[in-house]
Amino acid sequence: MEMSACIKKISRCFVLCCALVLWNADGFAQLAKKYSISKGAMQIVLSKELKETELDAFIKQYDLSDLALKKFIKTNFEDSLKSQGWKVEVNNKEMIVITKPLFSAETINDPAERITFAGIGNFSSNYPAPMNNQVFGFNVLRSNRSFVIKDSTITFRVRADKNTRQMLLAGNFTNWYEHNIPMKRTDSGWVVTLSLPPGKYLYKYIADGNWFTDPENVLAENDGEGNTNSVFYMPNTNFRLDGFTNAKRVFISGSFNEWKENKTRLNKTASGWELDVYLMPGTYTYRYLADKNWMIDPGNSRKLPNEFGEYNSVVSVGKPMLFKLSGHQDAKNVFLAGSFNKWRNFEIVMSRTDSGWQVPYTLGEGNYEFKYFADGQWLDGEGRPSKPNLPGSILVTNANYTFRLKNFQEAKNVFVAGDFNGWSPNGYRMRKEGDEWVISLHLAKGKHLYKFVIDDKWIKDPGNELWEENEYGTGNSVMWIGN
């Protein structure tokens, strides 16, 4: 959204106190519709009984198409509202009430203030930026005039009109407005060099107060508030294939890009092909595709078997953890398998020890299920026999949220299920602590839906007032994980 449009919309809010609202003797009227200012916030009140033509006219009148109000009223889809800073205050059978804090009058023309105001998890003084469910990324530039990365430094370069007096660099790494960085004028433009750890970053330039994205950078991302920001990645992994200089194109395909062919292309060099990427912590398998020929990485000795009787190359980022299985010394072959490798029971070979079996394996933060596979028999994390259709043992790395359910002391089995585990009813078992059932998990930033399963009975969280309707008419509890 352009700034002028934003100003127009905000200014319009201040005069909407006289917007149409219909009331009757019983209170809220079925045809009520209102867009006004209440307690320093924009407020929208709508009856769920409005005719579609009336709702369409209301949305058009106040330029609200980006909020997906019709979808929210019909299906309780809140993502478009939440992503733009709106809060659902009321959502019942009769009406909805949503609110959003106002910009201050002094800063309404300041893009940096609008970015800070967004406050929905897209921007933070902590960096790098969220990967938004990605596990890898790489830079795509129109020319080398954008920036140059060498080791842990990045040199930004930008051209500007000769009359430009000041050029600043701002991004999530400067907390946008608070610590923007002055650039140095050269004979060919403006430059600045920074040292940053690996990760994803968002940025913009400011020429004499005017904000703009990097014209030489293909990658950009919208924050849902009308701001588009340039994106770059500080790499931590170099994929390199020496030789094959006669090949027309070389791609890399692996578990980090869902094995998509012809999507991630390597750059040709004087001696072969290479690509610098940022990989989130974890273990990944991959192969190269040179023209139409698949191959493992000849420069990487690490490999794991695949389902085609061949091998995939392996790369890991982060510190490995040691999986141990006690006993079972009489077994001939033991494998580790889990949700992290799609339950391939032939891939991760364990080594025999004096007391059992072990294997190091690197995982990023998250919640994982795992089992062992010994001579054709599934075993749980404690080495007990397990059926293939039963959930595996749970491993949580970097837990950041604890679910708590009070009372229900007489329950025999309590689980939490939600969009974070595919709604598996018996995957995440909670443990009893005093008068509570608890479990700590790692949850990605953003919105999550969940329920508790108590002795096979599904219930919403009685300790959480936030919920939204589902397709079964039974509702799901809602919670948000911020930065």
The 8 nearest C-alpha neighbors of each residue, nearest first, counted from 0:
[[1, 225, 4, 2, 5, 226, 224, 3],
 [2, 0, 4, 3, 5, 225, 226, 6],
 [1, 3, 5, 4, 6, 0, 108, 110],
 [4, 2, 6, 5, 1, 7, 0, 8],
 [3, 5, 7, 1, 2, 6, 8, 0],
 [6, 4, 2, 8, 7, 3, 9, 1],
 [7, 5, 3, 9, 4, 8, 10, 2],
 [6, 8, 4, 10, 5, 9, 11, 3],
 [7, 9, 11, 5, 6, 10, 4, 12],
 [10, 8, 12, 6, 11, 7, 5, 13],
 [11, 9, 7, 12, 8, 13, 6, 14],
 [10, 12, 8, 9, 13, 14, 7, 15],
 [13, 11, 9, 15, 10, 14, 35, 8],
 [14, 12, 11, 10, 15, 36, 35, 16],
 [15, 13, 12, 16, 11, 17, 10, 35],
 [14, 16, 35, 18, 17, 12, 13, 34],
 [17, 15, 35, 18, 14, 36, 13, 34],
 [16, 18, 15, 19, 14, 35, 20, 33],
 [19, 17, 15, 16, 33, 34, 20, 35],
 [18, 20, 33, 32, 17, 21, 31, 34],
 [21, 19, 31, 32, 33, 18, 22, 30],
 [20, 22, 31, 28, 30, 19, 23, 32],
 [23, 21, 28, 27, 26, 20, 24, 31],
 [24, 22, 25, 26, 28, 27, 21, 29],
 [23, 25, 26, 22, 27, 28, 21, 29],
 [24, 26, 23, 27, 28, 22, 29, 21],
 [27, 25, 23, 24, 22, 28, 21, 29],
 [28, 26, 22, 29, 23, 25, 31, 21],
 [29, 27, 22, 31, 30, 21, 23, 26],
 [28, 30, 46, 31, 48, 27, 93, 49],
 [29, 31, 49, 28, 46, 21, 48, 32],
 [32, 30, 20, 21, 46, 28, 29, 45],
 [33, 31, 45, 20, 44, 19, 46, 30],
 [32, 34, 44, 18, 43, 20, 19, 35],
 [35, 33, 43, 42, 15, 18, 44, 16],
 [36, 34, 16, 15, 42, 41, 12, 33],
 [35, 37, 41, 40, 42, 16, 13, 39],
 [36, 38, 40, 39, 42, 41, 35, 98],
 [39, 37, 40, 36, 41, 100, 42, 101],
 [38, 40, 37, 101, 100, 36, 41, 99],
 [41, 39, 100, 101, 99, 37, 38, 36],
 [40, 42, 36, 99, 98, 35, 100, 101],
 [41, 43, 98, 35, 34, 97, 36, 40],
 [42, 44, 34, 97, 33, 96, 98, 45],
 [45, 43, 96, 33, 32, 95, 34, 42],
 [46, 44, 32, 95, 94, 31, 47, 33],
 [45, 47, 94, 48, 31, 29, 30, 49],
 [46, 48, 94, 93, 49, 45, 72, 92],
 [49, 47, 46, 29, 50, 30, 93, 94],
 [50, 48, 30, 47, 46, 54, 53, 51],
 [49, 51, 53, 52, 54, 48, 30, 47],
 [50, 52, 54, 53, 55, 49, 69, 56],
 [51, 53, 55, 50, 54, 56, 49, 57],
 [54, 52, 56, 50, 51, 55, 57, 49],
 [53, 55, 51, 57, 56, 52, 58, 49],
 [56, 54, 52, 58, 53, 57, 51, 59],
 [55, 57, 59, 53, 54, 58, 60, 52],
 [58, 56, 54, 60, 55, 59, 53, 61],
 [59, 57, 63, 55, 56, 60, 61, 62],
 [60, 58, 62, 56, 57, 61, 55, 63],
 [61, 59, 57, 58, 62, 56, 63, 55],
 [62, 60, 59, 58, 63, 57, 8, 11],
 [61, 63, 59, 58, 60, 64, 8, 65],
 [64, 62, 58, 65, 61, 66, 59, 67],
 [63, 65, 66, 62, 67, 58, 59, 68],
 [64, 66, 63, 67, 79, 62, 68, 80],
 [65, 67, 79, 68, 80, 64, 63, 83],
 [68, 66, 70, 69, 65, 64, 79, 71],
 [69, 67, 71, 66, 70, 72, 64, 63],
 [70, 68, 72, 71, 67, 73, 54, 55],
 [69, 71, 73, 68, 67, 72, 74, 76],
 [70, 72, 75, 76, 68, 74, 69, 73],
 [71, 73, 69, 70, 75, 74, 68, 47],
 [72, 74, 70, 71, 75, 69, 76, 47],
 [73, 75, 71, 76, 70, 72, 468, 469],
 [76, 74, 71, 72, 77, 467, 73, 468],
 [77, 75, 71, 74, 78, 70, 79, 72],
 [78, 76, 80, 79, 75, 71, 81, 87],
 [77, 79, 81, 80, 82, 76, 446, 83],
 [80, 78, 82, 66, 81, 77, 67, 83],
 [81, 79, 85, 77, 78, 66, 83, 82],
 [80, 82, 78, 84, 85, 83, 79, 77],
 [81, 83, 79, 80, 84, 78, 223, 119],
 [84, 82, 81, 80, 223, 85, 224, 79],
 [83, 85, 81, 82, 117, 99, 119, 80],
 [86, 84, 99, 80, 81, 98, 83, 97],
 [87, 85, 98, 97, 88, 99, 81, 84],
 [86, 88, 97, 89, 96, 98, 85, 90],
 [89, 87, 96, 97, 86, 90, 98, 95],
 [90, 88, 96, 95, 87, 91, 97, 94],
 [91, 89, 95, 94, 96, 88, 87, 92],
 [92, 90, 93, 94, 89, 95, 47, 96],
 [91, 93, 94, 90, 47, 95, 46, 48],
 [94, 92, 91, 47, 46, 29, 48, 95],
 [95, 93, 46, 47, 45, 91, 90, 92],
 [94, 96, 90, 89, 45, 44, 97, 46],
 [95, 97, 44, 89, 88, 43, 87, 90],
 [98, 96, 87, 43, 88, 86, 42, 85],
 [99, 97, 42, 86, 41, 85, 40, 43],
 [98, 100, 85, 41, 40, 84, 86, 101],
 [101, 99, 40, 41, 39, 102, 98, 84],
 [100, 102, 40, 39, 103, 41, 99, 9],
 [103, 101, 107, 104, 100, 106, 116, 113],
 [102, 104, 105, 106, 107, 101, 112, 100],
 [103, 105, 107, 106, 102, 108, 101, 10],
 [106, 104, 103, 107, 108, 102, 109, 112],
 [107, 105, 109, 108, 103, 104, 112, 102],
 [106, 108, 109, 104, 102, 105, 103, 113],
 [109, 107, 106, 110, 2, 6, 105, 112],
 [110, 108, 106, 112, 111, 107, 113, 105],
 [111, 109, 113, 112, 114, 108, 210, 226],
 [112, 110, 114, 176, 113, 109, 175, 115],
 [111, 113, 115, 109, 114, 110, 116, 106],
 [114, 112, 116, 110, 111, 115, 117, 109],
 [113, 115, 111, 117, 112, 116, 110, 226],
 [116, 114, 112, 113, 117, 118, 111, 122],
 [115, 117, 113, 118, 114, 112, 102, 111],
 [118, 116, 114, 115, 119, 84, 113, 224],
 [117, 119, 116, 120, 115, 84, 122, 121],
 [120, 118, 117, 121, 84, 82, 81, 481],
 [119, 121, 481, 482, 122, 118, 123, 444],
 [120, 122, 119, 222, 123, 129, 118, 128],
 [123, 121, 120, 171, 118, 128, 124, 115],
 [122, 124, 125, 171, 174, 126, 121, 120],
 [123, 125, 174, 171, 126, 172, 173, 122],
 [126, 124, 123, 127, 172, 171, 128, 174],
 [127, 125, 128, 172, 124, 171, 123, 200],
 [126, 128, 198, 199, 200, 125, 129, 172],
 [127, 129, 126, 199, 200, 130, 171, 201],
 [130, 128, 131, 127, 121, 199, 444, 126],
 [129, 131, 133, 132, 128, 199, 134, 135],
 [132, 130, 133, 129, 444, 134, 443, 128],
 [133, 131, 130, 134, 443, 129, 444, 135],
 [134, 132, 130, 131, 135, 136, 279, 255],
 [135, 133, 279, 278, 255, 132, 130, 136],
 [136, 134, 278, 277, 133, 279, 255, 276],
 [135, 137, 277, 276, 232, 278, 138, 134],
 [138, 136, 276, 232, 277, 275, 139, 135],
 [137, 139, 231, 232, 140, 136, 218, 276],
 [138, 140, 217, 218, 216, 137, 141, 231],
 [141, 139, 216, 142, 217, 215, 138, 143],
 [140, 142, 215, 216, 217, 139, 143, 145],
 [143, 141, 144, 140, 215, 145, 216, 146],
 [142, 144, 145, 146, 147, 140, 141, 215],
 [143, 145, 142, 156, 146, 215, 157, 147],
 [146, 144, 215, 156, 143, 155, 216, 157],
 [147, 145, 155, 154, 156, 144, 143, 153],
 [146, 148, 154, 153, 149, 155, 143, 145],
 [149, 147, 153, 152, 154, 150, 146, 151],
 [148, 150, 152, 151, 153, 147, 154, 233],
 [149, 151, 152, 148, 153, 234, 194, 233],
 [152, 150, 194, 195, 149, 196, 153, 148],
 [153, 151, 194, 149, 193, 150, 148, 195],
 [152, 154, 148, 193, 192, 147, 149, 155],
 [153, 155, 192, 147, 146, 191, 148, 193],
 [156, 154, 146, 190, 191, 145, 192, 153],
 [157, 155, 190, 145, 146, 189, 144, 154],
 [158, 156, 189, 188, 145, 159, 190, 155],
 [159, 157, 188, 189, 187, 156, 160, 144],
 [158, 160, 188, 161, 163, 157, 189, 206],
 [159, 161, 162, 163, 158, 188, 164, 206],
 [162, 160, 163, 159, 164, 188, 158, 187],
 [161, 163, 160, 164, 159, 165, 207, 206],
 [164, 162, 160, 161, 165, 207, 159, 206],
 [163, 165, 162, 207, 166, 206, 161, 184],
 [166, 164, 207, 163, 206, 167, 181, 182],
 [165, 167, 206, 182, 205, 181, 207, 168],
 [168, 166, 181, 205, 180, 182, 204, 179],
 [167, 169, 204, 180, 179, 203, 205, 181],
 [170, 168, 179, 175, 203, 202, 173, 204],
 [171, 169, 202, 175, 172, 173, 201, 203],
 [170, 172, 174, 173, 175, 201, 122, 124],
 [171, 173, 170, 174, 126, 124, 127, 200],
 [174, 172, 178, 175, 170, 171, 179, 169],
 [175, 173, 124, 171, 172, 177, 176, 170],
 [176, 174, 170, 169, 173, 171, 177, 111],
 [175, 177, 111, 178, 174, 179, 169, 112],
 [176, 178, 174, 175, 179, 173, 111, 169],
 [177, 179, 173, 176, 180, 174, 175, 169],
 [180, 178, 169, 173, 168, 176, 167, 177],
 [179, 181, 168, 167, 178, 169, 182, 173],
 [182, 180, 167, 166, 168, 183, 179, 165],
 [183, 181, 191, 190, 166, 167, 189, 180],
 [182, 184, 189, 190, 191, 185, 181, 166],
 [183, 185, 189, 188, 190, 182, 186, 187],
 [186, 184, 188, 187, 189, 183, 190, 182],
 [185, 187, 188, 184, 189, 158, 161, 183],
 [188, 186, 185, 158, 189, 184, 157, 156],
 [189, 187, 158, 185, 157, 184, 186, 159],
 [188, 190, 184, 183, 157, 185, 156, 182],
 [191, 189, 156, 183, 182, 155, 184, 157],
 [190, 192, 182, 155, 154, 183, 193, 156],
 [191, 193, 154, 153, 155, 152, 190, 194],
 [194, 192, 153, 152, 195, 154, 191, 155],
 [193, 195, 152, 151, 153, 196, 192, 154],
 [194, 196, 151, 152, 193, 197, 233, 153],
 [195, 197, 198, 151, 233, 194, 127, 152],
 [198, 196, 233, 234, 235, 195, 277, 232],
 [197, 199, 233, 127, 232, 277, 196, 200],
 [198, 200, 232, 127, 128, 231, 233, 130],
 [199, 201, 231, 128, 127, 230, 232, 171],
 [202, 200, 230, 170, 229, 171, 228, 231],
 [203, 201, 170, 229, 169, 228, 230, 171],
 [204, 202, 212, 169, 211, 228, 170, 168],
 [203, 205, 168, 211, 210, 167, 169, 212],
 [206, 204, 210, 167, 209, 208, 166, 207],
 [207, 205, 166, 209, 208, 165, 204, 167],
 [208, 206, 165, 209, 205, 164, 166, 163],
 [207, 209, 206, 205, 210, 165, 166, 167],
 [208, 210, 206, 205, 207, 211, 204, 110],
 [211, 209, 205, 204, 208, 206, 203, 212],
 [212, 210, 204, 203, 205, 209, 213, 206],
 [213, 211, 203, 229, 228, 214, 204, 210],
 [212, 214, 216, 215, 229, 203, 211, 204],
 [215, 213, 216, 212, 217, 145, 211, 141],
 [216, 214, 141, 145, 213, 140, 142, 217],
 [217, 215, 140, 213, 218, 214, 141, 145],
 [216, 218, 140, 139, 141, 219, 215, 214],
 [219, 217, 230, 216, 229, 139, 220, 231],
 [220, 218, 229, 230, 228, 227, 217, 221],
 [219, 221, 228, 227, 229, 222, 230, 218],
 [222, 220, 227, 223, 226, 228, 225, 219],
 [221, 223, 224, 226, 227, 220, 121, 225],
 [224, 222, 221, 83, 225, 82, 226, 117],
 [225, 223, 222, 226, 83, 117, 0, 114],
 [224, 226, 0, 223, 227, 1, 222, 221],
 [227, 225, 224, 221, 222, 228, 223, 0],
 [226, 228, 221, 220, 222, 219, 225, 229],
 [229, 227, 220, 219, 202, 212, 201, 203],
 [228, 230, 219, 202, 212, 201, 218, 213],
 [231, 229, 201, 219, 218, 200, 202, 228],
 [230, 232, 200, 138, 199, 201, 233, 229],
 [233, 231, 199, 198, 234, 137, 200, 138],
 [232, 234, 197, 198, 277, 199, 231, 196],
 [235, 233, 277, 276, 197, 275, 236, 232],
 [234, 236, 277, 197, 276, 278, 233, 237],
 [237, 235, 276, 234, 275, 277, 238, 278],
 [238, 236, 275, 274, 239, 276, 235, 273],
 [239, 237, 274, 273, 275, 236, 240, 276],
 [240, 238, 273, 272, 237, 241, 274, 271],
 [239, 241, 272, 271, 273, 242, 238, 296],
 [242, 240, 271, 270, 272, 239, 243, 298],
 [241, 243, 271, 244, 270, 240, 272, 245],
 [244, 242, 245, 246, 271, 241, 289, 240],
 [245, 243, 242, 271, 246, 270, 272, 267],
 [244, 246, 243, 247, 242, 248, 271, 289],
 [247, 245, 244, 243, 248, 290, 289, 249],
 [248, 246, 290, 245, 249, 289, 244, 243],
 [247, 249, 290, 246, 289, 250, 264, 265],
 [248, 250, 289, 288, 265, 264, 290, 287],
 [251, 249, 264, 288, 263, 265, 287, 261],
 [250, 252, 287, 263, 286, 288, 264, 253],
 [253, 251, 258, 285, 286, 259, 260, 287],
 [254, 252, 285, 258, 255, 284, 256, 257],
 [253, 255, 257, 256, 258, 284, 283, 285],
 [254, 256, 253, 257, 134, 283, 135, 258],
 [257, 255, 258, 254, 253, 259, 252, 135],
 [258, 256, 254, 259, 255, 253, 252, 260],
 [259, 257, 253, 252, 256, 254, 260, 255],
 [260, 258, 257, 252, 256, 262, 261, 253],
 [259, 261, 262, 252, 258, 250, 263, 251],
 [262, 260, 250, 263, 259, 264, 251, 252],
 [263, 261, 260, 264, 259, 250, 252, 251],
 [264, 262, 250, 251, 261, 265, 252, 260],
 [263, 265, 250, 249, 262, 251, 266, 261],
 [264, 266, 274, 273, 250, 249, 272, 267],
 [267, 265, 273, 272, 274, 268, 264, 249],
 [266, 268, 272, 271, 265, 273, 269, 244],
 [269, 267, 271, 270, 272, 266, 273, 244],
 [268, 270, 271, 267, 244, 272, 242, 241],
 [271, 269, 268, 242, 241, 244, 272, 267],
 [272, 270, 241, 242, 268, 244, 240, 267],
 [271, 273, 267, 240, 266, 268, 265, 239],
 [274, 272, 239, 265, 266, 238, 240, 267],
 [273, 275, 265, 238, 237, 266, 276, 239],
 [274, 276, 237, 234, 236, 238, 137, 273],
 [277, 275, 137, 234, 236, 136, 278, 274],
 [276, 278, 234, 235, 136, 135, 236, 198],
 [279, 277, 135, 134, 276, 280, 235, 236],
 [278, 280, 134, 135, 281, 277, 316, 363],
 [281, 279, 363, 316, 317, 278, 362, 282],
 [280, 282, 362, 363, 361, 316, 315, 279],
 [281, 283, 315, 361, 314, 362, 316, 284],
 [282, 284, 314, 254, 313, 315, 255, 281],
 [285, 283, 313, 312, 253, 254, 311, 314],
 [284, 286, 253, 312, 252, 311, 313, 254],
 [287, 285, 295, 252, 294, 311, 251, 312],
 [288, 286, 251, 294, 293, 250, 295, 289],
 [287, 289, 293, 250, 292, 249, 290, 291],
 [290, 288, 249, 292, 291, 248, 287, 246],
 [289, 291, 248, 292, 249, 288, 246, 247],
 [292, 290, 289, 288, 293, 249, 248, 246],
 [291, 293, 289, 288, 290, 294, 287, 249],
 [292, 294, 288, 287, 289, 291, 286, 295],
 [295, 293, 287, 286, 296, 288, 292, 289],
 [294, 296, 286, 312, 311, 297, 287, 310],
 [295, 297, 298, 299, 312, 286, 294, 287],
 [298, 296, 299, 295, 300, 240, 294, 241],
 [297, 299, 296, 300, 240, 239, 241, 295],
 [300, 298, 296, 301, 297, 312, 313, 302],
 [299, 301, 302, 298, 297, 312, 296, 313],
 [302, 300, 313, 299, 312, 303, 314, 311],
 [303, 301, 312, 313, 311, 310, 300, 304],
 [302, 304, 310, 311, 346, 312, 305, 313],
 [305, 303, 310, 346, 309, 311, 308, 302],
 [306, 304, 310, 307, 309, 308, 311, 303],
 [305, 307, 308, 304, 309, 345, 343, 310],
 [308, 306, 309, 305, 310, 304, 311, 345],
 [307, 309, 306, 305, 304, 310, 311, 345],
 [310, 308, 307, 305, 304, 311, 306, 303],
 [311, 309, 304, 305, 303, 302, 312, 295],
 [312, 310, 302, 303, 285, 284, 295, 286],
 [311, 313, 302, 285, 284, 295, 301, 296],
 [314, 312, 284, 302, 301, 283, 285, 311],
 [313, 315, 283, 282, 284, 316, 312, 301],
 [316, 314, 282, 281, 283, 361, 317, 313],
 [317, 315, 280, 281, 282, 314, 279, 318],
 [318, 316, 280, 361, 281, 319, 315, 363],
 [317, 319, 361, 320, 316, 362, 280, 360],
 [320, 318, 361, 360, 359, 317, 321, 362],
 [321, 319, 359, 360, 361, 322, 318, 362],
 [320, 322, 359, 358, 323, 360, 319, 357],
 [321, 323, 358, 357, 359, 320, 324, 360],
 [324, 322, 357, 356, 321, 325, 358, 355],
 [325, 323, 356, 355, 357, 382, 326, 322],
 [324, 326, 355, 354, 323, 356, 327, 382],
 [325, 327, 355, 328, 354, 324, 356, 382],
 [326, 328, 329, 330, 355, 325, 356, 324],
 [329, 327, 326, 330, 355, 354, 351, 356],
 [328, 330, 327, 331, 326, 355, 332, 374],
 [331, 329, 328, 327, 332, 374, 373, 333],
 [330, 332, 374, 329, 333, 373, 328, 327],
 [333, 331, 374, 330, 373, 334, 348, 349],
 [332, 334, 373, 372, 349, 348, 374, 371],
 [335, 333, 348, 372, 349, 347, 371, 344],
 [336, 334, 371, 347, 370, 372, 348, 349],
 [337, 335, 342, 344, 370, 369, 343, 371],
 [338, 336, 369, 342, 339, 368, 340, 370],
 [337, 339, 341, 368, 340, 342, 367, 369],
 [338, 340, 337, 341, 367, 342, 336, 368],
 [341, 339, 342, 338, 337, 343, 336, 346],
 [340, 342, 338, 343, 339, 337, 336, 344],
 [341, 343, 337, 336, 340, 338, 344, 339],
 [342, 344, 345, 341, 336, 346, 340, 337],
 [343, 345, 336, 342, 346, 334, 372, 335],
 [346, 344, 343, 347, 334, 348, 304, 305],
 [345, 347, 304, 343, 303, 344, 348, 305],
 [348, 346, 335, 334, 345, 349, 336, 303],
 [347, 349, 334, 346, 333, 335, 350, 345],
 [348, 350, 358, 357, 334, 333, 356, 347],
 [351, 349, 356, 357, 358, 352, 348, 333],
 [350, 352, 356, 355, 357, 349, 353, 328],
 [353, 351, 355, 356, 354, 350, 357, 328],
 [354, 352, 355, 351, 328, 356, 326, 325],
 [355, 353, 352, 326, 325, 356, 328, 351],
 [354, 356, 325, 326, 352, 328, 324, 351],
 [357, 355, 351, 324, 352, 350, 323, 349],
 [356, 358, 323, 349, 350, 322, 324, 351],
 [357, 359, 349, 322, 321, 350, 360, 323],
 [360, 358, 321, 320, 319, 322, 361, 357],
 [359, 361, 319, 320, 321, 358, 362, 322],
 [362, 360, 319, 281, 282, 320, 318, 315],
 [363, 361, 281, 282, 280, 360, 364, 319],
 [364, 362, 281, 280, 365, 361, 279, 396],
 [365, 363, 396, 397, 362, 441, 366, 395],
 [364, 366, 441, 396, 395, 363, 367, 397],
 [367, 365, 395, 394, 441, 440, 396, 368],
 [366, 368, 394, 393, 338, 395, 365, 369],
 [367, 369, 393, 391, 392, 337, 338, 394],
 [368, 370, 337, 391, 392, 336, 338, 367],
 [371, 369, 379, 391, 336, 378, 380, 337],
 [370, 372, 335, 378, 334, 377, 336, 379],
 [371, 373, 377, 334, 376, 333, 378, 375],
 [372, 374, 333, 376, 375, 332, 330, 371],
 [375, 373, 332, 376, 330, 331, 333, 372],
 [374, 376, 373, 372, 377, 332, 333, 344],
 [377, 375, 373, 372, 374, 378, 384, 385],
 [376, 378, 372, 385, 371, 384, 386, 373],
 [379, 377, 384, 371, 385, 382, 383, 370],
 [380, 378, 370, 382, 383, 381, 385, 392],
 [379, 381, 392, 382, 370, 378, 371, 369],
 [382, 380, 379, 383, 324, 378, 325, 392],
 [381, 383, 378, 379, 380, 324, 384, 325],
 [382, 384, 378, 379, 381, 385, 380, 377],
 [385, 383, 378, 377, 379, 382, 386, 376],
 [386, 384, 378, 377, 379, 383, 387, 389],
 [385, 387, 389, 388, 377, 384, 378, 376],
 [388, 386, 389, 385, 377, 390, 376, 391],
 [387, 389, 386, 390, 385, 391, 377, 426],
 [388, 390, 386, 387, 391, 385, 426, 425],
 [391, 389, 426, 388, 392, 425, 368, 387],
 [390, 392, 368, 369, 370, 379, 393, 389],
 [391, 393, 368, 369, 380, 379, 370, 394],
 [394, 392, 368, 367, 391, 395, 369, 366],
 [393, 395, 367, 366, 368, 396, 392, 369],
 [396, 394, 366, 365, 440, 398, 367, 393],
 [395, 397, 364, 365, 398, 366, 394, 441],
 [396, 398, 364, 441, 399, 395, 365, 440],
 [399, 397, 441, 440, 396, 439, 400, 395],
 [398, 400, 441, 440, 397, 442, 401, 439],
 [401, 399, 440, 439, 398, 441, 402, 442],
 [402, 400, 439, 438, 440, 403, 437, 399],
 [401, 403, 438, 437, 439, 400, 404, 415],
 [404, 402, 437, 436, 401, 435, 405, 438],
 [403, 405, 436, 435, 437, 406, 402, 460],
 [406, 404, 435, 434, 436, 403, 407, 462],
 [405, 407, 408, 434, 435, 404, 436, 409],
 [406, 408, 409, 410, 405, 434, 435, 404],
 [409, 407, 406, 410, 434, 435, 431, 405],
 [410, 408, 407, 411, 406, 412, 454, 453],
 [411, 409, 407, 408, 412, 454, 453, 413],
 [410, 412, 454, 409, 413, 453, 408, 407],
 [413, 411, 454, 410, 453, 414, 428, 429],
 [412, 414, 453, 429, 452, 428, 454, 411],
 [415, 413, 428, 452, 429, 427, 451, 425],
 [414, 416, 451, 427, 450, 452, 428, 417],
 [417, 415, 422, 450, 449, 424, 423, 451],
 [418, 416, 449, 422, 419, 448, 420, 421],
 [417, 419, 421, 420, 422, 448, 447, 449],
 [418, 420, 417, 421, 442, 447, 422, 416],
 [421, 419, 422, 418, 417, 423, 416, 426],
 [420, 422, 418, 423, 419, 417, 416, 424],
 [423, 421, 417, 416, 420, 418, 424, 419],
 [422, 424, 421, 426, 425, 416, 420, 417],
 [425, 423, 416, 426, 422, 452, 414, 415],
 [424, 426, 423, 427, 414, 428, 390, 416],
 [425, 427, 423, 390, 424, 428, 414, 416],
 [428, 426, 414, 415, 425, 429, 416, 393],
 [427, 429, 414, 413, 426, 425, 430, 415],
 [428, 430, 438, 437, 414, 413, 436, 427],
 [431, 429, 436, 437, 432, 438, 428, 413],
 [430, 432, 436, 435, 433, 437, 429, 434],
 [433, 431, 435, 436, 434, 430, 437, 429],
 [434, 432, 435, 431, 436, 408, 406, 405],
 [433, 435, 406, 405, 432, 408, 436, 431],
 [436, 434, 405, 432, 404, 433, 431, 406],
 [435, 437, 431, 404, 430, 403, 429, 432],
 [438, 436, 403, 429, 430, 402, 435, 431],
 [437, 439, 429, 402, 401, 430, 440, 403],
 [440, 438, 401, 400, 398, 402, 437, 441],
 [441, 439, 398, 400, 395, 399, 442, 401],
 [440, 442, 398, 399, 365, 366, 397, 400],
 [443, 441, 440, 444, 399, 400, 365, 480],
 [442, 444, 445, 441, 480, 132, 365, 419],
 [445, 443, 480, 481, 442, 482, 446, 120],
 [444, 446, 480, 479, 481, 443, 447, 120],
 [445, 447, 479, 478, 480, 448, 444, 477],
 [448, 446, 478, 477, 479, 418, 449, 445],
 [449, 447, 477, 417, 476, 418, 475, 478],
 [448, 450, 417, 476, 416, 475, 477, 447],
 [451, 449, 459, 416, 458, 415, 476, 475],
 [450, 452, 415, 458, 457, 414, 416, 453],
 [451, 453, 457, 414, 456, 455, 413, 415],
 [454, 452, 413, 456, 455, 412, 451, 457],
 [453, 455, 412, 456, 413, 411, 452, 410],
 [454, 456, 453, 452, 457, 424, 412, 413],
 [455, 457, 453, 452, 454, 458, 451, 413],
 [456, 458, 452, 451, 453, 450, 455, 459],
 [459, 457, 451, 450, 452, 460, 456, 453],
 [458, 460, 450, 476, 475, 461, 451, 474],
 [459, 461, 462, 463, 476, 450, 458, 451],
 [462, 460, 463, 459, 464, 404, 458, 405],
 [461, 463, 460, 464, 404, 405, 403, 459],
 [464, 462, 460, 465, 461, 476, 466, 477],
 [463, 465, 466, 462, 461, 476, 460, 477],
 [466, 464, 477, 463, 476, 478, 467, 475],
 [465, 467, 476, 477, 475, 464, 474, 468],
 [468, 466, 474, 475, 75, 476, 469, 477],
 [467, 469, 474, 472, 475, 75, 473, 466],
 [470, 468, 474, 471, 472, 473, 475, 467],
 [469, 471, 472, 468, 473, 74, 474, 475],
 [472, 470, 469, 473, 474, 468, 475, 467],
 [471, 473, 469, 470, 474, 468, 475, 467],
 [472, 474, 471, 469, 468, 475, 470, 459],
 [475, 473, 468, 469, 467, 472, 466, 476],
 [476, 474, 466, 467, 449, 459, 448, 450],
 [475, 477, 466, 449, 459, 448, 465, 460],
 [478, 476, 448, 466, 465, 447, 475, 449],
 [477, 479, 447, 446, 448, 476, 480, 465],
 [480, 478, 446, 445, 447, 481, 477, 444],
 [479, 481, 444, 445, 446, 478, 443, 482],
 [482, 480, 444, 120, 445, 479, 119, 443],
 [481, 120, 444, 480, 123, 125, 121, 122]]
